Amino acid sequence: YETRDNFTEAVFFASLADPNGVFAWNISDSLGEIINPTLVIAGRQDEVTTVAHNQQLAENIPNAEIKIFDHVAHFCQLEDPALFNAQLGEFIQRVA
């Protein structure tokens, strides 16, 4: 998925250029320390953070749940904001 201004490509190259950027992060050892209810949202079309990556997050965060959307990629909140907002709102209602 790309926006008209090629947002995803710009973000990718900016992140790649930063030695302390997102591609250098490894938080896997800290996932078990997350104590708040967590919703992991994954897009089946995401080729960067795949469903498998997101499932690993959800499996390693206590009390996390995962929602997978078939028709979106990396930016669910931009690609289908109505679906994103509905799922997030439902999650917040349940855990609040």
Secondary structure, DSSP 8 states (H G I E B T S, - for coil): ---TT-HHHHHHHHHHH-TTSGGG---GGGGGG--S-EEEEEETT-SSS-HHHHHHHHHHSTTEEEEEETT--S-HHHH-HHHHHHHHHHHHHHH-
